[in-house]
Amino acid sequence: MKNIVQRDWRSNRPSRRDRTGFDQTTALGSLAVALLAYIIYHIYPLVSKGLLW
């Protein structure tokens, strides 16, 4: 009988995809918040004054 060491590769290796996914999620969330702030502070006043639509 051979002594075979089983390794759990998922917990053994540092996962780059998880960190990259978190970075992409953070960037996407920040972009959404920035877009919402832009709409509120720049486009909404134009709409409320009737200048845009």
N, C-alpha and C positions, 0 to 999 in steps of 0.2 A: 504493500500500500504506500502510495506517495502522500506526503504531507503537503496539502495544497492550502495556501493561505488565501482566503477569499477577501477581497477588498471591496468596500463600498465606494465606487468611484465618484458618486455624486457628492458625498460629504468630504471625500479626501482631497479633491481638486478644487481650488478656488474658482468659483464660477464667474466668468467675465460677463456672461449674458445678463445675470441678475443686476450687476452694477450698471451695465449699459442701459438696461431696461428702466432702471430707476432714474438714470440721468435723462433719458428720453422722456419719461413721464413728467419729470420736473420741468424740463424745457417746454413741453407741450402745455402744461398747466400754467406756467409763467406767461407763455405767449397768449393763451386764452384770457388771462387776467389783464394783460396789457391791451389786448384788443377791446375788451369790455370797457376798460377805463378810457380808451381813445374814443369809443362810441359815445360814452356818457358825457365826456367833457368837450368833444368837438362836434360831433354830428347831431346829438340830441338838441342842443341849443338852436342849431339851424332849422331843425324840423319844427321845434316849438314856435319859432318866429315865423315860420312859413316860407323861409327862403329856399329850402331844398325841395320840398314837395308841395 
